[in-house]
């Protein structure tokens, strides 16, 4: 997936001056990674990125009363 994202950014950078990314779910996670690691990315929109911060309980993991 990372190789694919890098290829897409290379192509987009060759087409114009600005590269904007939009990512949904796992694509949001990849878009965030690309924005953090690729200087060509000017803007990024993350829609419900698939993330699980370490140490944060998910709703279903919380103890029941």
C-alpha positions in Angstrom: 0.0 0.0 0.0 2.8 2.4 0.8 4.4 1.8 -2.6 1.1 2.5 -4.2 0.6 5.7 -2.3 4.2 6.8 -3.2 3.5 6.1 -6.9 0.3 8.0 -6.9 1.9 11.0 -5.2 4.8 10.9 -7.8 2.2 11.0 -10.6 0.1 13.7 -9.0 3.2 15.9 -8.4 4.0 15.6 -12.1 0.5 16.8 -13.1 0.4 20.1 -11.2 1.8 22.4 -8.6 -0.2 21.2 -5.7 -1.1 17.7 -4.4 -4.1 17.4 -2.2 -5.1 14.1 -0.6 -8.5 12.9 0.7 -8.6 9.6 2.5 -11.5 7.6 3.9 -11.0 5.0 6.6 -7.7 3.1 5.9 -7.1 5.5 3.1 -7.2 8.3 5.7 -4.4 6.6 7.6 -2.4 6.3 4.4 -3.1 9.9 3.5 -2.0 11.1 6.9 1.2 9.0 6.5 1.8 10.5 3.1 1.3 14.1 4.3 3.8 13.5 7.1 6.4 11.9 4.9 6.1 13.5 1.5 7.0 17.2 1.0 4.9 17.2 -2.3 1.6 17.0 -0.3 0.1 20.4 0.3 -3.2 19.6 1.9 -4.8 16.5 3.4 -8.4 15.7 4.4 -9.0 12.7 6.7 -12.5 11.3 6.8 -12.9 8.8 9.6 -9.3 7.6 9.5 -8.6 4.0 10.7 -6.5 4.7 13.8 -6.3 3.1 17.2 -4.2 5.3 19.5 -2.2 3.2 22.0 -3.6 3.3 25.5 -7.1 4.5 24.5 -9.9 2.1 25.1 -12.4 1.6 22.3 -16.1 1.9 23.1 -16.6 -1.9 23.0 -13.5 -2.6 25.2 -14.8 -0.5 28.2 -15.9 -2.5 31.2 -19.6 -3.0 31.5 -21.4 -2.0 34.7 
